[in-house]
Amino acid sequence: MNDKALRLGTRRSKLAMAQSGQVAEAVRRVTGRPVELVEITTYGDVSREALAQIGGTGVFVTALRDALLRGEVDFAVHSLKDLPTTQPEDLVLAAVPEREDPRDVIVARDALKFADLPRGARIGTGSPRRMAQLNAYARGHGLDIETVPIRGNVDTRIGYVRKGELDAVVLAAAGLNRIGRSDEVTDFLSVDTVLPAPGQGALAIECAAGNADLIAALAELDDPFTRAAVTAERSLLAALEAGCSAPVGALADLPPAPLERGDTQADRQIVKEMRLRGVVGTTDGTALVQMSTTGPVPETHDQALALGRELATEMLAAGAAGLMGERAH
Ligand SMILES: NCc1[nH]cc(CCC(=O)O)c1CC(=O)O
């Protein structure tokens, strides 16, 4: 048996270290091999200013992928929502483990819930997707909030609230859970209000396409439902031709409970269905296209892609393209 250590390439941010550590443990379990973390410094880590200028999460991914392709590390763990939708031919997503809570949350001053934020509340988020949906919700419900663009890691973002500069900030539940700070969440945003980013809450374990033995071993960590869901979500994103920072939300999950839909338990057991919801809007929340489709749970990669494309076609017909502003690179 091969007991040589597997090298896991990771960024050194708190979130990356936490999720790499958690996956390392699972990989040890399924391969029986030790796993060592190899820290990779990315351009985005070195220079915040550079990141702001390049303006994408792609920079974080690229350095890890280069290390994989050079054979310096055996696998890498990514937040799926940070991965570009086109997969390089020489790299493989060997496993997509079961998804964590996909929701966005707020961390607000004085333990405030979203519904209890005062008039004129300032909510920090750098995400056009979050801005678009929060502003649209506020308009629809007569709320008076202001979304304030911010950047930075979790500490920096929560810091705006602690220092009293903002009333609340929006973050992903999964990220806070992984770094052990879920106790700072003051409210969960319903996905009916803010649809998460495609792939949010899910991780991807990536390795070189030539590493067949490792790919086979890591398959045990794959969760087929999560994989189908995130494939459909990312297919929607790709088909909308949106960039990684575009105001697109998507979530594939089980359809609502059978009684709410008026069908019977028997139907429910025979038909295993997946619902895909998508949203695109202008960041000011004045226009929003929000649609959903339901179909059989995809059993192949192509079926999952088709589900995403199908919803994208409907959303484009409803005017989605006009809301996305500048087309992605
Ligand atoms: N945008 C950065 C990012 N990429 C992945 C996560 C953590 C959540 C996840 O894995 O989906 C976060 C933080 C956040 O959005 O609050």
Ligand as a Chemical Component Dictionary entry (heavy atoms), coordinates in Angstrom:
data_LIG
# 
_chem_comp.id                   LIG 
_chem_comp.type                 NON-POLYMER 
_chem_comp.pdbx_formal_charge   0 
_chem_comp.three_letter_code    LIG 
# 
loop_
_chem_comp_atom.comp_id 
_chem_comp_atom.atom_id 
_chem_comp_atom.alt_atom_id 
_chem_comp_atom.type_symbol 
_chem_comp_atom.charge 
_chem_comp_atom.model_Cartn_x 
_chem_comp_atom.model_Cartn_y 
_chem_comp_atom.model_Cartn_z 
_chem_comp_atom.pdbx_ordinal 
LIG N1  N1  N 0 -16.673 35.412 -1.685 1  
LIG C1  C1  C 0 -15.640 34.758 -0.955 2  
LIG C2  C2  C 0 -16.067 33.444 -0.402 3  
LIG N2  N2  N 0 -15.847 32.309 -1.105 4  
LIG C3  C3  C 0 -16.343 31.255 -0.359 5  
LIG C4  C4  C 0 -16.850 31.753 0.820  6  
LIG C5  C5  C 0 -17.393 30.905 1.892  7  
LIG C6  C6  C 0 -18.706 30.258 1.595  8  
LIG C7  C7  C 0 -18.695 29.156 0.578  9  
LIG O1  O1  O 0 -17.839 28.264 0.587  10 
LIG O2  O2  O 0 -19.599 29.169 -0.257 11 
LIG C8  C8  C 0 -16.682 33.148 0.815  12 
LIG C9  C9  C 0 -17.037 34.105 1.884  13 
LIG C10 C10 C 0 -18.380 34.753 1.766  14 
LIG O3  O3  O 0 -18.958 34.879 0.680  15 
LIG O4  O4  O 0 -18.890 35.215 2.805  16 
# 
loop_
_chem_comp_bond.comp_id 
_chem_comp_bond.atom_id_1 
_chem_comp_bond.atom_id_2 
_chem_comp_bond.value_order 
_chem_comp_bond.pdbx_ordinal 
LIG N1  C1  SING 1  
LIG C1  C2  SING 2  
LIG C2  N2  SING 3  
LIG C2  C8  DOUB 4  
LIG N2  C3  SING 5  
LIG C3  C4  DOUB 6  
LIG C4  C5  SING 7  
LIG C4  C8  SING 8  
LIG C5  C6  SING 9  
LIG C6  C7  SING 10 
LIG C7  O1  DOUB 11 
LIG C7  O2  SING 12 
LIG C8  C9  SING 13 
LIG C9  C10 SING 14 
LIG C10 O3  DOUB 15 
LIG C10 O4  SING 16 
# 
